[in-house]
């Protein structure tokens, strides 16, 4: 996450090796570690807040299967797709 924070703050950084950032000309780009730490914490908080999305994505059936479920629900007057999606959303609720 540190590399993402550096790149978010310093758009001229093209390469990072260890803790050293370089621009396209291979020159070292000095960065403010305190700013990087703050940005890193923001990025981590955003990542953590979206955990429910990542978990849902793993549970959702493939889109082709969902479309097939919707088709058959319409034909048969059922609501299997809505039930499946609601179960997943209930299992991994969006934080408030």
GIRA-V804127 format. One line per field, one symbol per residue. phi: phi as a letter, one per 40 degrees, with the letter a starting at -180 (. if undefined). psi: psi as a letter, one per 40 degrees, with the letter a starting at -180 (. if undefined). Layout:
BEGIN
phi=???
psi=???
END
This chain:
BEGIN
phi=.ccccccccbcccbabbgbbbbcccgccbcbccccccccccccccccccbddccccdccccddcccccccccccccgbbccdcccccccccbcccc
psi=dddddddddgeehdihhbehiiadeeihhhihdddddddddddddddddedddddddddhiidddddddddddddefifddddddddddddgihi.
END
